[in-house]
Amino acid sequence: MYLLFRSGLLSRSGLLFRSGLLLISLCLLTVMTAKAKQTKTYQLQYHATINPDTEQAEVQITLPDAKLVNSINFRLDESFHSNVKGNGELELKDGRAIWQPPEKNARLSYTVELNHERSPGAYDSIYQKDFAIFRGDDLIPPAKVRTKPGAHSKATLTFELPQHWNSINSGWPKKDDRHFIIDNPERRFDRPTGWFIAGKLGTRREKLNGTHIAISAPQNSSVKRMDLVSFILMNWPQLHELVGELPPRILVVSAPDPMWRGGLSGPNSLFFHADRPMVSENGTSPLLHELFHTLTGITDKGNDDWIVEGLAEYYAIEILYRSGGLSEDRRERVFNWLADWSKDIKKLRGHSSTGQKTARAVILLEALAQEISEKTEREKSLDELTRALIKEKHVDLAMIKNIVENLIGTPSDTLDSPLLK
């Protein structure tokens, strides 16, 4: 460079000019790269009005600026959704609403039935004079969304309630009394899944290990809110140790008849009937079973529901035992009862696992727990398998076999059972 200056082939002013151009180019490249990496977001506004005259929710979905959205393809359920209307292009076909929103002020509206029977006379969604219980999955149905590359939503949900109602609760964080922030990092299209309860409510709240726990039920109902709070508090340390990272919020919704007499888990929330025991006479815990589902989010890929239900039932016993709620003798009697009850089960794999099949899955998991402990000289346990499955979320038998083999160093004898053929 010095020789170039001396020879006059490159002047100082020319070098400075070229250096300036290079610097400007680098700055422009940095800005362009940053913009390319920047995630594109669009506002998605859900608004639901609960109408006491029709016992329906009137839902409107608004996108103030929809340039990033090509289409939203909703899966409708005729038992819930009707009267679908929207601007832009809307096609209703084969149980789906295919919406191509306009670029500005896009609006889609429909009505949602709030009364739905899971079985005759037993409701899993309901409107009553002083309260309503429903799921966000029914309020905003699942959808396939086509957007510009890298785009994702920033969503909110606002409610209009009957005048005499005082509150609405869900597992989502509140911006104010009736305004929820819907943000699921696992989805590019955010929608409000899980349970909601609105009306004249009584709610008990606690905060444990960073998780806000709420038990909410209609006022003047038979729900024993403080019993539920105390039971969860007693078992929470063991749940935390097993699961690890816990969600920021958990809502337990409860109500008496005519709600369905069972428990139903959902994301960050669950429903638990007022008359269901926290611990059954056989020593298992329906409440811990549903909490396990809610906290872990484990699902199967289609043919291994036995592991999903089996783990929930296994830990409904094991967590209670670890917390001091079952003696060692009682724990053994519980497993003996489950083994006897499910002795005629010959096959575990399949789309759905209930009752005796789940009981047999628990017995297999107890044998697997013993095998892992023995073959690792008590250094590993079934908990390691469970934590690995929590990370994976969607599981199958091949995955389970692989994880266990990595834990114990050899293929599992227990998982070679004829029950899993």
C-alpha positions as CSV (number, residue, x, y, z in Angstrom):
1,M,0.0,0.0,0.0
2,Y,2.9,2.4,0.9
3,L,4.5,1.8,-2.6
4,L,1.1,2.5,-4.2
5,F,1.0,5.9,-2.5
6,R,4.6,6.7,-3.4
7,S,4.0,5.7,-7.0
8,G,0.9,7.8,-7.2
9,L,-1.2,4.9,-8.3
10,L,-3.5,5.4,-5.3
11,S,-4.1,8.7,-3.7
12,R,-5.0,9.2,-0.1
13,S,-8.3,10.7,-1.1
14,G,-9.1,7.8,-3.4
15,L,-8.3,5.3,-0.6
16,L,-10.6,7.2,1.8
17,F,-13.3,7.3,-0.8
18,R,-13.1,3.6,-1.4
19,S,-12.8,2.9,2.4
20,G,-16.0,5.0,2.9
21,L,-17.8,3.0,0.3
22,L,-16.7,-0.3,1.8
23,L,-17.9,0.9,5.3
24,I,-21.2,2.0,3.9
25,S,-21.6,-1.4,2.1
26,L,-20.8,-3.3,5.3
27,C,-23.4,-1.2,7.3
28,L,-26.0,-1.8,4.6
29,L,-25.2,-5.5,4.6
30,T,-25.5,-5.6,8.4
31,V,-28.9,-3.9,8.4
32,M,-30.2,-6.1,5.6
33,T,-29.0,-9.2,7.5
34,A,-30.7,-8.0,10.6
35,K,-33.9,-7.4,8.8
36,A,-33.8,-10.8,7.2
37,K,-33.3,-12.4,10.6
38,Q,-36.0,-10.3,12.2
39,T,-39.1,-12.3,12.9
40,K,-42.2,-10.8,11.2
41,T,-45.3,-10.5,13.4
42,Y,-48.9,-9.7,12.7
43,Q,-51.6,-8.7,15.2
44,L,-54.3,-11.3,15.8
45,Q,-57.2,-10.2,17.9
46,Y,-59.9,-12.6,19.2
47,H,-63.1,-11.1,20.7
48,A,-65.8,-13.3,22.3
49,T,-69.1,-12.1,23.5
50,I,-71.0,-14.5,25.8
51,N,-74.7,-14.0,24.9
52,P,-77.1,-15.1,27.7
53,D,-80.1,-15.0,25.4
54,T,-78.8,-17.6,23.0
55,E,-76.3,-19.4,25.4
56,Q,-73.7,-19.0,22.7
57,A,-70.4,-17.2,22.3
58,E,-70.2,-14.8,19.4
59,V,-66.6,-14.8,18.2
60,Q,-64.8,-12.3,15.9
61,I,-61.3,-12.7,14.7
62,T,-59.6,-9.5,13.5
63,L,-56.4,-8.9,11.7
64,P,-55.8,-5.1,11.3
65,D,-52.9,-5.8,8.9
66,A,-53.0,-9.2,7.2
67,K,-50.3,-8.7,4.5
68,L,-48.3,-11.5,6.0
69,V,-51.1,-14.0,6.0
70,N,-52.1,-15.9,2.9
71,S,-54.9,-18.1,4.2
72,I,-56.3,-19.6,7.5
73,N,-58.0,-23.0,7.1
74,F,-60.1,-23.7,10.2
75,R,-61.4,-27.2,11.1
76,L,-65.0,-26.7,12.2
77,D,-67.2,-28.8,14.4
78,E,-70.8,-28.7,13.5
79,S,-71.8,-29.4,17.1
80,F,-70.0,-26.1,18.1
81,H,-69.6,-23.7,15.2
82,S,-72.2,-22.1,12.9
83,N,-73.0,-18.8,11.1
84,V,-69.5,-18.3,9.7
85,K,-69.0,-15.0,7.9
86,G,-65.9,-13.1,6.8
87,N,-64.6,-10.4,4.4
88,G,-62.0,-11.3,1.8
89,E,-62.5,-14.8,0.3
90,L,-64.3,-17.4,2.4
91,E,-65.0,-21.0,1.4
92,L,-67.0,-23.4,3.6
93,K,-66.4,-27.0,2.5
94,D,-66.2,-30.4,4.1
95,G,-66.2,-29.1,7.7
96,R,-63.6,-26.5,7.1
97,A,-63.6,-22.7,6.7
98,I,-60.9,-21.6,4.3
99,W,-60.3,-17.9,4.7
100,Q,-58.2,-15.6,2.6
101,P,-58.3,-12.4,4.5
102,P,-58.0,-9.0,2.8
103,E,-54.8,-7.0,3.6
104,K,-56.5,-4.5,5.8
105,N,-59.2,-4.8,8.6
106,A,-59.8,-8.5,8.0
107,R,-62.7,-9.9,10.0
108,L,-64.1,-13.4,10.4
109,S,-67.1,-14.1,12.7
110,Y,-69.0,-17.2,13.9
111,T,-71.1,-18.5,16.8
112,V,-70.0,-21.1,19.2
113,E,-72.4,-23.4,21.2
114,L,-71.6,-23.3,24.9
115,N,-73.7,-26.3,25.8
116,H,-72.3,-29.7,24.7
117,E,-73.0,-33.1,26.1
118,R,-70.1,-35.5,26.4
119,S,-72.7,-38.2,27.3
120,P,-76.4,-37.9,27.8
121,G,-77.1,-35.4,30.5
122,A,-73.4,-34.9,31.3
123,Y,-71.7,-31.8,29.8
124,D,-68.0,-31.0,29.0
125,S,-69.0,-27.4,28.0
126,I,-71.9,-25.6,29.6
127,Y,-73.8,-22.3,30.0
128,Q,-75.7,-21.7,33.2
129,K,-77.4,-18.5,34.5
130,D,-74.4,-17.6,36.6
131,F,-71.4,-19.2,34.9
132,A,-70.0,-20.9,31.8
133,I,-67.3,-23.5,31.4
134,F,-65.8,-24.2,28.0
135,R,-62.5,-24.9,26.2
136,G,-60.5,-22.5,24.1
137,D,-60.0,-25.2,21.5
138,D,-63.8,-25.0,20.8
139,L,-63.8,-21.2,21.0
140,I,-61.0,-20.9,18.4
141,P,-60.8,-24.2,16.4
142,P,-57.6,-25.7,15.1
143,A,-56.3,-24.2,11.9
144,K,-53.7,-24.6,9.1
145,V,-52.2,-21.2,8.4
146,R,-50.2,-20.1,5.3
147,T,-48.1,-17.0,5.8
148,K,-45.1,-15.2,4.4
149,P,-41.9,-16.9,5.4
150,G,-41.0,-16.3,9.0
151,A,-44.2,-14.7,10.0
152,H,-46.0,-15.5,13.3
153,S,-48.9,-14.0,15.3
154,K,-49.1,-11.8,18.3
155,A,-52.5,-12.6,19.8
156,T,-54.9,-11.3,22.4
157,L,-58.3,-12.5,23.5
158,T,-61.0,-10.1,24.9
159,F,-64.3,-11.1,26.4
160,E,-67.6,-9.4,26.8
161,L,-69.6,-11.0,29.7
162,P,-73.2,-10.8,30.9
163,Q,-73.6,-7.8,33.0
164,H,-74.1,-9.6,36.4
165,W,-70.9,-11.8,35.9
166,N,-67.8,-10.8,37.8
167,S,-64.9,-12.7,36.4
168,I,-63.3,-15.0,33.8
169,N,-60.3,-17.3,34.4
170,S,-58.0,-19.3,32.2
171,G,-54.4,-20.6,32.2
172,W,-53.3,-17.7,30.0
173,P,-51.9,-14.4,31.5
174,K,-54.2,-11.5,31.9
175,K,-53.6,-8.0,30.7
176,D,-56.6,-6.9,32.6
177,D,-59.8,-8.5,34.0
178,R,-61.2,-9.7,30.6
179,H,-58.2,-9.4,28.3
180,F,-55.8,-12.3,27.9
181,I,-52.4,-12.5,26.2
182,I,-52.2,-15.6,24.0
183,D,-48.5,-16.5,23.4
184,N,-47.4,-20.0,22.7
185,P,-43.8,-20.2,21.7
186,E,-44.4,-23.6,20.1
187,R,-46.9,-22.2,17.6
188,R,-46.6,-19.6,14.9
189,F,-50.4,-19.2,15.0
190,D,-51.4,-18.5,18.5
191,R,-54.8,-19.6,19.7
192,P,-56.3,-19.9,23.2
193,T,-56.3,-23.6,24.1
194,G,-57.2,-25.0,27.5
195,W,-60.0,-24.4,29.9
196,F,-62.0,-21.2,30.6
197,I,-64.5,-20.5,33.4
198,A,-66.6,-17.3,33.5
199,G,-69.3,-15.9,35.7
200,K,-69.9,-15.4,39.4
201,L,-66.8,-17.2,40.6
202,G,-65.0,-18.1,43.7
203,T,-61.2,-18.6,43.2
204,R,-58.4,-19.6,45.5
205,R,-54.8,-18.8,44.4
206,E,-51.3,-19.8,45.4
207,K,-47.8,-19.4,43.9
208,L,-45.3,-22.2,44.1
209,N,-41.8,-22.4,42.5
210,G,-42.8,-19.6,40.1
211,T,-46.1,-21.2,39.1
212,H,-49.4,-19.4,39.8
213,I,-52.0,-22.0,40.7
214,A,-55.7,-21.1,40.7
215,I,-58.7,-23.2,41.7
216,S,-61.9,-21.7,40.3
217,A,-65.5,-22.7,40.5
218,P,-69.0,-21.2,40.5
219,Q,-69.9,-19.4,43.7
220,N,-72.1,-21.3,46.2
221,S,-71.2,-24.6,44.6
222,S,-70.1,-27.8,46.4
223,V,-66.5,-27.4,45.2
224,K,-64.0,-27.7,48.0
225,R,-61.5,-25.2,46.7
226,M,-59.1,-25.2,49.7
227,D,-59.0,-29.0,49.8
228,L,-57.8,-29.0,46.2
229,V,-55.3,-26.2,47.0
230,S,-53.9,-28.1,50.0
231,F,-53.7,-31.4,48.1
232,I,-51.8,-29.8,45.2
233,L,-49.5,-28.0,47.7
234,M,-48.6,-31.2,49.4
235,N,-47.7,-33.0,46.2
236,W,-46.1,-30.0,44.3
237,P,-42.5,-30.5,45.4
238,Q,-42.5,-34.1,44.1
239,L,-44.2,-33.0,40.9
240,H,-41.6,-30.2,40.5
241,E,-38.7,-32.7,41.1
242,L,-40.1,-35.1,38.4
243,V,-41.1,-32.6,35.7
244,G,-38.5,-29.9,36.2
245,E,-39.5,-26.7,34.5
246,L,-43.2,-25.9,35.3
247,P,-45.6,-23.6,33.4
248,P,-46.1,-20.1,34.8
249,R,-49.8,-20.7,35.4
250,I,-52.1,-23.7,36.1
251,L,-55.9,-23.4,36.4
252,V,-58.1,-26.1,37.9
253,V,-61.7,-25.6,36.9
254,S,-64.3,-27.4,39.0
255,A,-68.1,-27.7,39.1
256,P,-70.8,-30.1,40.1
257,D,-73.5,-31.8,38.0
258,P,-74.6,-31.5,35.2
259,M,-70.9,-31.3,34.3
260,W,-69.3,-34.6,33.2
261,R,-68.2,-36.7,36.2
262,G,-64.6,-37.0,35.5
263,G,-61.3,-35.1,34.9
264,L,-60.1,-33.6,31.6
265,S,-56.7,-32.1,31.2
266,G,-55.7,-29.3,28.8
267,P,-52.7,-27.0,28.2
268,N,-52.0,-25.1,31.4
269,S,-55.4,-26.1,32.8
270,L,-57.7,-29.0,33.7
271,F,-61.3,-29.7,34.6
272,F,-62.1,-31.8,37.7
273,H,-65.6,-32.6,38.7
274,A,-66.7,-31.5,42.2
275,D,-67.7,-35.0,43.3
276,R,-64.5,-36.7,42.1
277,P,-62.2,-37.9,44.9
278,M,-58.7,-36.5,45.0
279,V,-57.7,-40.1,45.9
280,S,-59.8,-43.0,45.0
281,E,-60.6,-45.9,47.3
282,N,-58.2,-48.1,45.3
283,G,-55.3,-45.7,46.1
284,T,-54.9,-44.0,42.8
285,S,-55.3,-40.2,42.5
286,P,-57.5,-38.9,39.6
287,L,-56.4,-35.3,40.4
288,L,-52.6,-36.2,40.1
289,H,-53.4,-38.2,37.0
290,E,-54.8,-35.1,35.3
291,L,-52.1,-32.8,36.7
292,F,-49.5,-35.1,35.2
293,H,-51.1,-34.8,31.7
294,T,-51.3,-31.0,32.1
295,L,-47.7,-30.5,33.4
296,T,-46.0,-32.9,30.9
297,G,-47.9,-32.5,27.7
298,I,-46.9,-36.0,26.6
299,T,-49.0,-37.4,23.7
300,D,-48.5,-40.5,21.5
301,K,-48.0,-40.6,17.8
302,G,-51.2,-42.7,17.3
303,N,-50.6,-46.2,18.5
304,D,-49.1,-45.9,22.0
305,D,-51.6,-44.2,24.2
306,W,-50.8,-46.9,26.8
307,I,-47.6,-45.0,27.6
308,V,-49.4,-41.7,28.0
309,E,-52.2,-43.0,30.2
310,G,-49.9,-45.5,31.9
311,L,-47.4,-42.9,33.0
312,A,-50.2,-40.6,34.2
313,E,-51.7,-43.4,36.3
314,Y,-48.3,-44.7,37.5
315,Y,-47.2,-41.3,38.8
316,A,-50.7,-40.7,40.3
317,I,-49.6,-43.5,42.7
318,E,-45.9,-42.8,42.8
319,I,-46.1,-39.0,43.5
320,L,-48.6,-39.7,46.3
321,Y,-46.3,-42.3,47.8
322,R,-43.2,-40.0,47.6
323,S,-45.2,-37.2,49.3
324,G,-46.1,-39.5,52.2
325,G,-49.7,-39.9,51.2
326,L,-49.3,-43.7,50.8
327,S,-47.4,-46.1,53.0
328,E,-45.1,-48.6,51.3
329,D,-47.6,-51.4,52.3
330,R,-50.5,-49.5,50.8
331,R,-48.5,-48.8,47.6
332,E,-47.8,-52.5,47.2
333,R,-51.5,-53.3,47.7
334,V,-52.4,-50.7,45.0
335,F,-50.1,-52.4,42.5
336,N,-51.4,-55.9,43.5
337,W,-55.0,-54.7,42.9
338,L,-54.2,-53.2,39.5
339,A,-52.4,-56.4,38.5
340,D,-55.3,-58.6,39.4
341,W,-57.9,-56.3,37.8
342,S,-56.0,-56.2,34.5
343,K,-54.8,-59.8,34.4
344,D,-56.8,-60.6,31.3
345,I,-55.3,-57.8,29.1
346,K,-53.2,-59.3,26.3
347,K,-52.3,-56.3,24.3
348,L,-51.5,-52.7,25.2
349,R,-50.7,-50.9,21.9
350,G,-53.6,-49.1,20.2
351,H,-55.2,-45.8,19.7
352,S,-56.9,-45.5,23.0
353,S,-56.1,-46.8,26.5
354,T,-58.6,-46.8,29.3
355,G,-59.5,-48.7,32.4
356,Q,-58.0,-52.2,32.6
357,K,-55.6,-51.6,29.7
358,T,-54.1,-48.5,31.6
359,A,-53.9,-50.6,34.8
360,R,-51.9,-53.3,32.9
361,A,-49.6,-50.5,31.5
362,V,-48.9,-49.4,35.1
363,I,-47.8,-52.9,36.0
364,L,-45.5,-53.0,33.0
365,L,-44.1,-49.6,33.9
366,E,-43.4,-50.8,37.5
367,A,-41.5,-53.8,36.0
368,L,-39.6,-51.4,33.7
369,A,-38.7,-49.1,36.7
370,Q,-37.3,-52.1,38.5
371,E,-35.3,-53.2,35.4
372,I,-33.8,-49.7,34.9
373,S,-32.8,-49.5,38.6
374,E,-31.3,-53.0,38.8
375,K,-29.3,-52.7,35.5
376,T,-27.9,-49.3,36.5
377,E,-27.2,-50.3,40.1
378,R,-29.8,-47.7,41.2
379,E,-28.1,-44.8,39.4
380,K,-31.0,-44.4,37.0
381,S,-34.8,-44.7,37.3
382,L,-38.0,-44.5,35.4
383,D,-37.9,-40.7,36.1
384,E,-35.1,-40.3,33.5
385,L,-37.2,-42.0,30.8
386,T,-40.2,-39.7,31.8
387,R,-38.1,-36.5,31.6
388,A,-36.8,-37.6,28.2
389,L,-40.4,-38.1,27.0
390,I,-41.4,-34.7,28.3
391,K,-38.8,-33.1,26.1
392,E,-39.9,-35.1,23.1
393,K,-43.7,-34.6,23.8
394,H,-44.9,-36.9,20.9
395,V,-43.8,-40.4,21.7
396,D,-44.0,-44.0,20.4
397,L,-42.7,-47.4,21.4
398,A,-39.6,-47.2,19.2
399,M,-38.6,-43.9,21.0
400,I,-39.1,-45.5,24.4
401,K,-37.0,-48.5,23.6
402,N,-34.2,-46.3,22.3
403,I,-34.2,-44.1,25.4
404,V,-34.3,-47.1,27.8
405,E,-31.5,-48.8,25.9
406,N,-29.3,-45.7,26.2
407,L,-30.1,-45.6,30.0
408,I,-29.3,-49.2,30.8
409,G,-26.8,-50.1,28.0
410,T,-28.8,-53.0,26.5
411,P,-32.2,-53.5,25.0
412,S,-34.9,-53.7,27.6
413,D,-36.3,-57.2,28.5
414,T,-39.5,-55.6,29.8
415,L,-40.2,-53.7,26.6
416,D,-39.8,-57.0,24.7
417,S,-43.1,-58.1,26.3
418,P,-45.8,-59.9,24.2
419,L,-48.1,-57.1,25.5
420,L,-46.3,-54.7,23.1
421,K,-46.3,-56.8,20.0
